Amino acid sequence: MSKGSHKVIDLHCDSVDSLMAGKDLRKAAAGVHVDVPRLAAGGVGLQVFAAYVPADTKENEAFSYANKKLDAIDAFARSHELLFPVESAAEARAVITEKKIGIMAAVENGLAIENSLEKLQAFRRRKVRIMTLVHFQHLPWAASSTGSGTFTPPDSHSKGLSVFGERVIDAMNDLGIIPDLSHASDAAFWDVLRRSKKPIIASHSCAYSLCASKRNLKDDQLKALGDSGGLAGVNFFSAFLSETFRLSYEKSNYSLTNDTASVQVPLTLIADHIDYMVNIAGEDCVALGSDFDGIPAAPEGVTGSDFYPVLEAELKSRGYTEKRIEKIFSGNFLRVLEEWG
Ligand SMILES: [Zn+2]
């Protein structure tokens, strides 16, 4: 595989689960998307690791559960000469210049703060820079795109965020934790966009017009992200990229079957979503959010973090300039992170 010329920032992976399962990601590991050799081969300069808290975690255990995952991320970031824990855009730039691999911590699912702004603050002290507000289920203060039933906040007029949810967004603005709207309902997306003083992100979501998953972003959302200086990271899950795969996957009750296996999902679909998002929202709004090690199926040839040079070649074959590729691969997120201090 030829080496790519652009460094990559990947806004989302679930590889902390590999670490928690005791896998040694410092060397080539079996059955994973992300390990140090793959990150190096793919030219990754910054990998965001999400401390993901499942929706069925008991509320009084969610904070300590997220902290255990943050411990694992932190230990990994200090376990290899190529790796470096990264908190700011300046650190990310330095790591990229030194040809090292930065590791940034995120929390996925606001359940982890156990309805406490002090706990949110504790995450910031642990260098967390991104929090995905919700996951598959509604929280008492924020609605999920896939939550069952209707979101009925006890204290609010809104269908997206409760009054406490608004305070969470205010606190994130003050602390410097970027709200991540992947998984959020449409109403929560608009509520957060209105509330946040700084640009927001959807770290791992694709374009709804190309693939009608509830996890994807509609055109007006993409446009609003672009207009407000935020960004969306393209997810590599086949069921968010390919409409045919999505229909088969959902018909198979969200599992992989012979039926889903028969659907061809070429990696050019990733470039199709990037194209579409650039056209709707502008080249300053698009980034990468692989969701590696959290997705049950990826397009053919998407082997893991080592695959980015193939994506770069595909974008070049579509006439993308070096400048545009550089923005999508790393520049856009560095710009947003800088705005968050
Ligand atoms: Zn996710």
Boltz pocket constraint, residues with backbone or C-beta under 6 A from the ligand:
constraints:
  - pocket:
      binder: B
      contacts: [[A, 108], [A, 182], [A, 183], [A, 204]]
      max_distance: 6.0
